[in-house]
Amino acid sequence: MTVHVDERRTTSKRMPLPRNTARRRRRARLQPVLLFMVPSALILGGFVFWPIVQSLYYSFFDWTIGADAQNWVGLGNYAELLSDDHFWNSLGVTLTFTAASVIIVMLLALAAAFALVKDSWFNRLVRSVFFFPTIVSLVSIGLVWKFLLDPSIGLVGGLFQAVGLPPVAWLQSTELALPTVIFVNIWKNVGYSMIILIAGLKGVPAERYEAGRLDGATDRQLTRYVSLPGIRPTLLFATLILTIQSFQVFDLVYVMTGGGPIFATDSIVNQLFREGFVNFRTGYASAISWVLFLLIIVISALQLRFFRYNDVD
């Protein structure tokens, strides 16, 4: 009897299932999976994809909240952007903020990652100190630094006066406000990028270093030809995340300067907020958001090409 059952099992394994039966079984396996995906798909569609499509629709209208009629203007909002001095100013501020933040943060984070990659209690302590600002919200950091930099009651102004220097109006000066906001953003993000790069360095196979040392490579050559190529995907990830965050900067600017003085720190998202929620020009704000979206796509594509991973590396 046992032999007979085994023979049937062996025969059933050898014989391919009819196409309709296999299709029904695949469908039966997929149905529970699709059922569990429905809530997530509904939330994602309702709160992410639908607002995106709706903002594109609004961008072709002179859509003003509270107006009697919403007039179709086609590409009129985008044409208005080209002649809007505030938009070009906010674009310049955003590009300056992003370029300075990404370059300086990545250089500092890379140097810190190489210096602190080895596991020791001292390195773990220093990593924690660097990483601490990352867990605090930008709004809280902006408020703290705004208080510290206040020329009348701030700690920084007091230190300047203690050494005989006049207090500096860091956030009230059109020349110093943007560099000050960039400094605070760098201070917050160095630790996060450093942790990502340390994880990338630890993922480089030790055999590559051993092979390099057998060939007589110096520490500098190992860094140039082993470490840096080995963490190229990690560098790409950290740079992309930081770039997108920098392009979308709003809360730090809004809390520290509100876009001033005289629009010196007015980022694109700050202008978008002003047009959409202060002037209630939803159509124009939607056009700004789509220009920002396309700008991020282009910059990200350029970064992907620059950090393109090569098997030769």
C-alpha positions, 0 to 999 in steps of 0.5 A: 500500500505504501509503495502504491502511494509513493508511486502516485506521488512520483507520478504526480510530480512528473506530470505537468499540471494543466494550464488552467489548474496552474493558473487557478492555483497561482490566482488562489495564492495571490488573492490573500496577498492582494487582499492585504495590499488593499488598505495600503494601496487605498491610503497611498492612492488617496493621500499621495497619488491623488493629491499629486494628480490634483496639484497638476490639474490645479497648476493649469488654472488661476485657482484661488481659494474663495474665488467665484470662478477658477479660470483655465490658464493653461501654461499661464502659471508656468509662464508667470514663473519665468517673469517672477523675480521672487521665484528666481530669487528663491531658486537661487537661494535653494540652489545655493543652500543645496549645493553648500549643504550637500558638498560640505556635509558629505566632505565632513561626514566622509572625513568623520566616517574614516576617522571613526570607523573602527569600533572602540568606546571612544569612537562610539561616544563621538559617533553618538555626539555627532548623531544626536542632532539628527534625532531632534526635529528641525523646528526645535533646532531652528528655535534653539539656534535662533535663541543662541544667535540672538545679538541681545540675549543669545549665548553666541553674542555673549561670548563675542562680548566677553572677548571684546567683540561686538555682537553680530546680527547673524539672522538679521543681516542679508549677507549672513542670514543664508550662511547661518541657516546653511551652517545649522543645516550642516550641523544637523545632517553631518551625523546622519550621513556619517553613520550611513558612510560608516555602515558602507565602509564596514561592508567593504570586503576585508579581502580587498584590503588584504590583497592591496596590502600584499601588493604593497599599497599604502593607506592612502592608496587603499582609501583611493582604490578600495574604500571609496569605490567600495562605498560608491553606492552608499555615497550615492544614497546619502547624497541623494537623500541629502539633496532632496531634503535640502531642496525641500527645506522649509521648516528651518528657514521658516522658524529661523528667518521666515524667508527674510531679511528682504527675501535673503533666505526665501527658499522655493518651498517657502515661496510655495507656502506663501503663495498657497497658504497666505495669498491663497493662489493654489494654482500658482503654488501648484505650478511652483511645486511641479517645477521643484519636482522636475528640478529634483528629478533632473538633479537626481538623474545627474547624481545617479549618472555621476555615481554610476557603479562600475564593476571595474571598481 
